[in-house]
């Protein structure tokens, strides 16, 4: 179980009793691990037809399409607002939206995928709200996934504080609009010296 | 307070959510919310959901290991809360353990469904509560995640960045574009508040 250095967080100038209280909270945080990220549909308060006894949220399989459509629409609008005024000359065939998880839940990203007829598929990832990784040799990595399993890397990047990041990537394999061999994307953080690569963004 | 629905005959709907604006998340206790839910108050139900959806989902995800099934368990849990609010007895204990038990039942139901549909998986024991250490770990996560929901957003953000993003205090300050001293102060006060919340719960 690793985590931040307790003394770096709280200093050493507190009374012993208070230090012990904070230490206990620190230990419990480490033991608990990060809270899970709810999908956008589950973040919303209950919405239901009041005349029928049904689960207050649409059942996952029934309502997933509607929920996703709304979430994607909102996300697309937000991303459009964020980056709509930026100039770029990338000709995208399709766009995939991503959102942050855990401590990065406010982060947003879009992946624009270009022409897939060639050998190398161009794409542009635009990211906002991910903290820059200042430790040398640390970076974010974009991967495609299937049922949560990370399958193939699409490239690496870092971000700048306070600014949207736009990075061109290229992958030597076809992704395919029908997504037959994968079902999602993630961004993981890789910090030099650590084997842990937590997911910080997902589709 | 609005409405006089007979004991929850129906689940809440969006149209009549009125109390949410008059009752802040930090104002009402869990017990007060449950009392209102029992009376059919949709706003109270929403607040309860906001407080507990993440802990419930976290518990379900750990036990079921599948996001979709965990989402089902989350929905089932709160459906049960709405329908069974009348069975909650404040004199028997606080809301958190009661809701923990409701969630665990919904999760066990899903584990049973899985073992019923896949005959070759000999996991009948998995439907039981599990080893004490796992139950203890579940309970710790539940309490901590529940307490995190109570922190002011600014304190919660620095705590989450410090503990689960691997960022140093300086990196958090740079990321948030805030003075290092502010980050340190928020971290310390967030930890102190969290400690207080966890202590309060232990005393209940």
Interface residues (C-beta under 8 A of the other chain):
Chain A: X3 X4 X8 X9 X10 X11 X18 X21 X22 X24 X25 X26 X28 X29 X30 X31 X32 X33 X34 X35 X36 X38 X39 X42 X45 X46 X47 X48 X49 X50 X51 X52 X53 X54 X55 X56 X57 X59 X60 X102 X103 X104 X131 X132 X134 X148 X161 X162 X189 X191 X194 X196 X198 X200
Chain B: X9 X10 X11 X12 X13 X14 X15 X16 X17 X20 X42 X45 X46 X49 X50 X53 X54 X55 X57 X58 X61 X67 X68 X70 X71 X72 X74 X75 X76 X78 X79 X82 X137 X140 X141 X143 X144 X145 X148 X157 X159 X160 X161 X162 X163 X164 X165 X166 X167 X168 X169 X171 X172 X174 X175 X177 X184 X187 X188 X191 X192 X194 X195 X198 X199
